[in-house]
């Protein structure tokens, strides 16, 4: 299966080793923040952060339920090795990294933080004003 390499600004269909290395080295933590090497939307290896100060690796294996990230920031050389191994289809890229499950936190909106609560309040105020002042 062909891999794609994506950043916020660029996409490379079937990238080679040199493109992967260059793309990871250009991550600066500001404009160039993330690089993703993906089989598809649900299966990928991703690096985020700055090449100078360290990168966090994240991978997803088929679904959000199987998404993991590195515990520590990793040096550029280690992340580049992992991406190269992933590019070649090897499984050794997972070794030597402490992984934790990356849980998606879904916040629950309180009733008064939703738009319908504000519209209902506005309609109530309008109705009370009309009742108090009369329609005429």
N, C-alpha and C positions, 0 to 999 in steps of 0.2 A: 504494500500500500504506500502511495506517495505521501511524503510529509510536506507541510508548508511551514514557513517561518514567518511570523508576523510580529510587527512592532506597532506602536501607535500610528506611525506614518508610512510604513512600508510593508509589503508582502512579497515573499519569494516562494514561487512554486518549485518544488524539488531543489532545495538549497544544497550546496556542496559544503564541504568542511571549511573552506576559506570564508564563505559568506557567514556561516554560523559564528566562527571565531571573531570576525570583524564586527558583527552585529552585537555580540555580547560585550566586546571591549568598548563599544560606543555607549553603553548604558551609563547615564550620568546621574540618575536619580531625580532629574528635573523634567526636561522635555522628553528625553529618552529614558523611560521608566521601566518598561516591561518588554520582554521578548518571549514568544511562545512558539514552540516547535510542536506541531499538532498533526495527528492522524485525521482527526475530525473534531467537532466541537466538544465532544465528551471525553476524548482521549488525548492528553497533551502533557508536555513538560514545559514549565514556565519559570523564568527567572525575573525577579523584580528588585529594584534598588539601584545602587551605584557600584560600578566596577571598581572604583577606587576604595570605597569603604566596606564593601561586601554585599553579597546578593542572597536573597532568600529564594530557595527552590520550592516549587509547588508542582504537584502532578495530580492528574485526575485520570482514573482508569475506568472509563465507561459511563460513570454517572456521578452526580454530586455526592452521593452516599459513599463514594470511594475517592475522596479528595484528601490529599495529605500535603503538608508543608514541612520544610526543614525547621528544626528547633532553633538553630543558630544561623547567623550570617556566614556564608561561605566565601572563600577567596575566588577571584575570577578564574584562576587556573583550575580549581576543582569543579566549578560550574561549567567551564568550557569542556572539560573531560566528560562530565555527565551528559552534556548536550551531544558531544561527538559519539558517545556510546549509544545514546538514544537514536541518533541519526542512522547508525549502522545496524540497529535492531537488536543490540545486545541488552541483556538484563542487568549487567554489573553496575550500571549507573546508580542503582538504589543503594548499593553497599557503601558503608563507611559514612553514612549520613543518618543522623537521628531524626526520625519522622514522627510527627504527631498528626492526628486526624484534624483536618481543617473543617470545623463545623460552621455551617452557615447560620448566623444568628438572624432570626426573623423577629423584628420588633412588632409588638402589638400596639396598634394605634388606640389611644384613649378616645372616648366618644367626643370629647370637646376639642380634639385636634383634627377633626375631619371637616371637610368643606360642607357637608350636609348639615352639621350642627350649626354652623354660622348662617347658612341660608334659613334654616328653621327659626333661629333666633331673630334674624332680620324680618322674616314674615310675621312672627309673633309681635315684634315691636310695631310694625306697620298696622297690623290688625288692632292692637291696643290703641294706637294713635287715632285710627279711624273711629273706633268705638267711642273714645273719649271726646273727640272733636265733632263727631257726627259726619255723615256723608255729605251733607249739604254745605 
